[in-house]
Amino acid sequence: MRDTRESRLLLILLVAVAFALITVDIKGGEDSPLGGARRAAASALGPVERGAAGAVDPVAGYVRAIRDASTHQQRLDQATRENAELRQRLASSDAATGRTKQLDEMLRTAGAGGYTVKAAQVIAIGPAQGFSWTITIDAGSDDGLTRDMTVINGQGLVGRITTVAPTTATVLLASDPGFTAGVRLEGNNEIGFAAGQGTGPMKIQLLNGRAQVKEGDRLVTFGSHSGRPFVPGVPVGKVVQVEATPGQLTKTIQVEPFVQFTRLDLVGVVVVPPRTDPRDAVLPPATAATTAAAPAPAAPAAAAPPTTTGGH
């Protein structure tokens, strides 16, 4: 339609008529003369509207489902991340708690023996089947460590340092078959030499073949000159077997180490030996089972005449 004066007058007239009809419809309410026309239009257009709505609703529902699924996945991913972070924190907390306990036990052992120690963590372990049983610790010459220093933990003797680098050191474990250390029996001071046997008990050769020893007896390190390679008084283990060696100059016993060599984590290197030998002071109090292991002396028969018995 061309924009002429007649067309503009027609448009104005149509707008005026539309406003007049709207006014009449609103004022008439339910009795509006336009109600019939409105209902007829609704009847004619209703099926079209429902059809259009039916066609659009599945699409809208699909879009909502995608949106809801995306939101659900985001929440699931967030929960998964939070659970992973929580597990990591708990694991770190457990590890920190375990190491704190190890450090406390080691410091108690060092305090009882008068040892000055440098704490270190195990960062590598040597082969169980190979040339040696060793561990690597995260301390070295920069921390004041040198060869032939004693290594302990909260339970007792771990080994001795064999190789030192600026920031690491290698420790030969007491379980190594090539390991040897002087030891002493608790109480009676019988001395001998301990040798590692891998995963088995340590073998001890007591110098006195007639030494009185029984299962449950405990041993500590005898100590070396100037505390190298071993300081005195470090707990070694307890006797689990006494071998029969009649007529031998030495006595062989099997000793279960106090230290669990396959579970080492935190250790202490003795950088300053004690001023005096702590003797048996580092050993924990003897348990009732250890005390009960001692054989009770047999009471002589009332009617038996006195006899002379030989030593054993």
C-alpha positions as CSV (number, residue, x, y, z in Angstrom):
1,M,0.0,0.0,0.0
2,R,1.4,3.4,-1.0
3,D,1.8,6.0,1.8
4,T,-0.9,8.4,0.8
5,R,-3.2,10.8,2.7
6,E,-6.1,8.3,2.2
7,S,-4.1,5.4,3.6
8,R,-3.1,7.3,6.7
9,L,-6.8,8.3,7.3
10,L,-7.8,4.7,6.9
11,L,-5.2,3.5,9.4
12,I,-6.3,6.1,12.0
13,L,-10.0,5.0,11.5
14,L,-9.1,1.3,12.0
15,V,-7.2,2.1,15.2
16,A,-10.1,4.2,16.5
17,V,-12.6,1.4,15.8
18,A,-10.3,-1.2,17.5
19,F,-10.1,0.9,20.7
20,A,-13.9,1.4,20.6
21,L,-14.4,-2.4,20.4
22,I,-12.0,-3.1,23.2
23,T,-13.7,-0.5,25.4
24,V,-17.2,-2.0,24.7
25,D,-15.9,-5.5,25.4
26,I,-14.3,-4.6,28.7
27,K,-17.4,-2.7,29.9
28,G,-19.8,-5.5,28.8
29,G,-18.0,-8.2,30.8
30,E,-19.7,-11.5,30.4
31,D,-22.6,-9.8,28.5
32,S,-20.4,-8.2,26.0
33,P,-21.9,-8.2,22.5
34,L,-18.4,-9.4,21.3
35,G,-18.5,-12.5,23.5
36,G,-19.9,-14.7,20.7
37,A,-17.3,-13.6,18.2
38,R,-14.5,-14.2,20.9
39,R,-15.8,-17.7,21.6
40,A,-16.1,-18.5,17.9
41,A,-12.5,-17.4,17.4
42,A,-11.4,-19.4,20.4
43,S,-13.1,-22.5,19.0
44,A,-11.5,-22.0,15.6
45,L,-8.0,-21.3,16.9
46,G,-7.9,-23.6,19.9
47,P,-7.0,-26.8,18.0
48,V,-4.3,-24.9,16.2
49,E,-2.8,-23.6,19.5
50,R,-2.9,-27.1,21.1
51,G,-1.3,-28.6,18.1
52,A,1.4,-26.1,18.1
53,A,1.9,-26.5,21.8
54,G,2.1,-30.3,21.4
55,A,4.7,-29.9,18.8
56,V,6.8,-27.5,20.9
57,D,6.4,-29.2,24.3
58,P,8.6,-32.3,23.5
59,V,11.4,-30.0,22.3
60,A,11.0,-27.9,25.4
61,G,11.0,-31.0,27.6
62,Y,14.1,-32.3,25.9
63,V,15.9,-29.0,26.4
64,R,14.9,-29.0,30.1
65,A,16.1,-32.6,30.4
66,I,19.4,-31.7,28.9
67,R,19.7,-28.7,31.2
68,D,18.8,-30.8,34.3
69,A,21.1,-33.6,33.3
70,S,24.0,-31.2,32.8
71,T,23.2,-29.7,36.3
72,H,23.1,-33.2,37.8
73,Q,26.4,-34.2,36.2
74,Q,28.0,-31.0,37.5
75,R,26.8,-31.7,41.0
76,L,28.0,-35.3,40.7
77,D,31.4,-34.1,39.5
78,Q,31.6,-31.6,42.3
79,A,30.7,-34.2,44.9
80,T,33.3,-36.6,43.4
81,R,36.0,-33.9,43.6
82,E,35.0,-33.0,47.2
83,N,35.1,-36.7,48.2
84,A,38.5,-37.2,46.6
85,E,39.9,-34.1,48.4
86,L,38.5,-35.3,51.7
87,R,40.1,-38.8,51.2
88,Q,43.4,-37.1,50.4
89,R,43.1,-34.9,53.5
90,L,42.3,-37.9,55.6
91,A,45.1,-39.9,54.1
92,S,47.5,-37.0,54.7
93,S,46.2,-36.7,58.2
94,D,46.7,-40.4,58.9
95,A,50.2,-40.3,57.5
96,A,51.0,-37.3,59.6
97,T,49.6,-38.9,62.7
98,G,51.6,-42.1,62.1
99,R,54.8,-40.2,61.5
100,T,54.2,-38.1,64.6
101,K,53.8,-41.3,66.6
102,Q,57.0,-42.7,65.1
103,L,58.9,-39.5,65.9
104,D,57.7,-39.5,69.5
105,E,58.7,-43.2,70.0
106,M,62.1,-42.5,68.4
107,L,62.7,-39.4,70.6
108,R,61.8,-41.4,73.7
109,T,64.3,-44.1,72.7
110,A,67.0,-41.4,72.0
111,G,66.2,-39.7,75.3
112,A,66.4,-42.9,77.3
113,G,69.8,-43.7,75.8
114,G,71.2,-40.2,75.8
115,Y,71.6,-40.2,72.0
116,T,71.5,-37.1,69.9
117,V,69.7,-38.0,66.7
118,K,69.0,-36.5,63.3
119,A,65.6,-37.6,62.0
120,A,65.3,-38.8,58.4
121,Q,62.7,-40.4,56.2
122,V,63.2,-43.6,54.2
123,I,62.9,-42.7,50.5
124,A,64.1,-46.0,48.9
125,I,64.7,-49.6,49.8
126,G,67.3,-52.0,48.4
127,P,66.4,-55.4,46.9
128,A,65.5,-58.2,49.3
129,Q,67.1,-60.7,46.9
130,G,70.4,-59.2,45.9
131,F,73.7,-58.0,47.3
132,S,72.4,-56.3,50.4
133,W,69.5,-55.2,52.5
134,T,69.7,-51.4,52.4
135,I,67.6,-48.3,52.6
136,T,68.2,-44.7,51.4
137,I,67.3,-41.8,53.7
138,D,66.7,-38.1,52.9
139,A,69.7,-36.8,54.9
140,G,73.4,-36.7,54.1
141,S,76.6,-34.9,54.6
142,D,74.9,-31.5,54.4
143,D,73.1,-32.6,57.6
144,G,76.3,-33.7,59.4
145,L,76.0,-37.4,58.6
146,T,79.1,-39.5,58.1
147,R,79.9,-43.2,57.5
148,D,79.5,-45.7,60.4
149,M,76.9,-43.8,62.3
150,T,74.3,-45.9,64.1
151,V,70.7,-45.7,62.8
152,I,67.7,-46.4,65.1
153,N,64.0,-46.0,65.4
154,G,61.5,-46.1,68.2
155,Q,61.9,-49.9,68.5
156,G,65.6,-50.3,68.4
157,L,68.6,-51.0,66.1
158,V,68.0,-50.3,62.3
159,G,71.5,-50.5,61.0
160,R,74.5,-48.4,60.2
161,I,75.4,-45.8,57.5
162,T,77.7,-47.1,54.8
163,T,77.6,-44.4,52.1
164,V,76.9,-40.7,52.4
165,A,76.0,-38.1,49.7
166,P,75.3,-34.4,50.2
167,T,71.5,-34.9,50.7
168,T,71.1,-38.7,51.0
169,A,72.7,-41.7,52.8
170,T,72.6,-45.5,52.5
171,V,71.9,-47.6,55.5
172,L,72.9,-51.2,55.8
173,L,70.1,-52.9,57.7
174,A,70.7,-55.2,60.7
175,S,68.8,-57.9,58.7
176,D,71.5,-58.1,56.0
177,P,73.5,-61.3,56.0
178,G,76.7,-59.3,55.9
179,F,75.7,-57.2,59.0
180,T,77.6,-57.8,62.3
181,A,77.3,-56.0,65.6
182,G,78.5,-56.6,69.1
183,V,75.6,-57.4,71.5
184,R,75.1,-58.0,75.2
185,L,72.5,-59.9,77.1
186,E,70.2,-58.0,79.4
187,G,71.1,-58.5,83.1
188,N,73.9,-61.0,83.0
189,N,76.2,-59.0,80.6
190,E,77.1,-62.0,78.4
191,I,78.4,-60.6,75.1
192,G,78.5,-62.0,71.6
193,F,78.1,-61.0,67.9
194,A,74.9,-60.7,66.0
195,A,74.5,-61.4,62.3
196,G,71.5,-60.7,60.0
197,Q,69.7,-63.5,58.2
198,G,67.4,-61.7,55.8
199,T,63.8,-62.3,56.7
200,G,64.7,-64.8,59.5
201,P,65.8,-64.2,63.0
202,M,69.2,-62.8,63.7
203,K,71.9,-65.3,64.7
204,I,73.9,-64.6,67.8
205,Q,77.1,-66.2,68.8
206,L,77.7,-65.8,72.6
207,L,81.4,-66.0,73.5
208,N,80.6,-68.0,76.6
209,G,79.4,-71.5,75.6
210,R,78.1,-72.0,79.1
211,A,76.2,-68.7,79.3
212,Q,72.7,-69.0,81.0
213,V,70.2,-67.8,78.4
214,K,66.5,-68.7,77.8
215,E,63.7,-67.7,75.4
216,G,62.5,-64.2,76.0
217,D,65.8,-62.8,77.1
218,R,66.6,-59.5,75.4
219,L,69.8,-58.1,73.9
220,V,71.2,-54.6,73.4
221,T,74.2,-53.3,71.4
222,F,77.5,-53.6,73.2
223,G,78.9,-50.5,71.6
224,S,82.0,-49.5,69.7
225,H,85.0,-47.3,70.4
226,S,83.8,-43.7,70.2
227,G,80.3,-44.9,69.3
228,R,81.3,-45.9,65.8
229,P,79.7,-47.8,64.2
230,F,77.5,-48.6,67.1
231,V,76.5,-46.7,70.2
232,P,75.8,-48.8,73.3
233,G,72.5,-49.8,74.8
234,V,70.3,-49.8,71.6
235,P,67.7,-52.6,71.8
236,V,68.3,-55.4,69.3
237,G,65.8,-58.2,69.9
238,K,64.6,-61.1,72.1
239,V,65.7,-64.7,72.1
240,V,63.3,-67.1,70.4
241,Q,65.5,-70.2,70.3
242,V,68.6,-71.5,72.1
243,E,70.5,-74.1,70.1
244,A,72.1,-77.0,71.8
245,T,75.9,-76.7,71.5
246,P,77.4,-79.2,74.0
247,G,81.1,-79.0,74.2
248,Q,81.3,-75.8,72.1
249,L,83.3,-72.8,73.1
250,T,80.4,-70.5,72.0
251,K,76.6,-70.7,72.3
252,T,74.3,-70.0,69.3
253,I,70.9,-68.4,69.8
254,Q,68.2,-67.1,67.4
255,V,66.9,-63.6,68.1
256,E,63.8,-61.9,66.8
257,P,64.6,-58.2,66.0
258,F,62.5,-55.5,67.6
259,V,62.6,-53.5,64.4
260,Q,60.3,-54.5,61.5
261,F,62.7,-53.9,58.6
262,T,60.0,-54.2,55.9
263,R,58.0,-51.3,57.4
264,L,60.6,-48.6,57.9
265,D,59.5,-45.0,57.4
266,L,61.0,-42.6,59.9
267,V,64.5,-43.3,61.4
268,G,67.1,-41.4,63.5
269,V,70.8,-41.2,62.9
270,V,72.8,-41.0,66.1
271,V,75.1,-38.0,65.4
272,V,76.4,-37.7,69.0
273,P,76.9,-40.8,71.2
274,P,75.9,-40.9,74.9
275,R,78.3,-39.7,77.5
276,T,77.9,-42.9,79.5
277,D,76.7,-46.4,78.6
278,P,72.9,-46.5,79.2
279,R,73.2,-50.3,79.8
280,D,69.6,-51.7,79.8
281,A,67.9,-48.4,80.4
282,V,66.6,-48.1,76.8
283,L,64.8,-51.4,76.9
284,P,61.1,-51.1,77.7
285,P,59.9,-52.6,81.0
286,A,59.9,-56.4,81.0
287,T,56.4,-57.9,80.3
288,A,54.8,-60.5,82.6
289,A,55.3,-63.0,79.8
290,T,59.1,-62.4,79.7
291,T,59.2,-62.7,83.5
292,A,57.2,-65.9,83.5
293,A,59.6,-67.4,80.9
294,A,62.3,-67.8,83.6
295,P,62.3,-71.4,84.9
296,A,61.4,-71.7,88.5
297,P,63.9,-73.5,90.6
298,A,62.8,-77.1,91.5
299,A,62.3,-77.8,95.2
300,P,64.3,-80.7,96.5
301,A,62.4,-83.8,97.7
302,A,62.0,-84.0,101.4
303,A,63.3,-87.6,101.8
304,A,66.0,-87.3,99.2
305,P,69.6,-87.3,100.4
306,P,71.8,-84.4,99.4
307,T,73.5,-84.9,96.0
308,T,75.9,-82.9,93.9
309,T,74.8,-81.8,90.4
310,G,76.9,-80.7,87.5
311,G,76.6,-77.3,85.8
312,H,75.1,-76.9,82.3
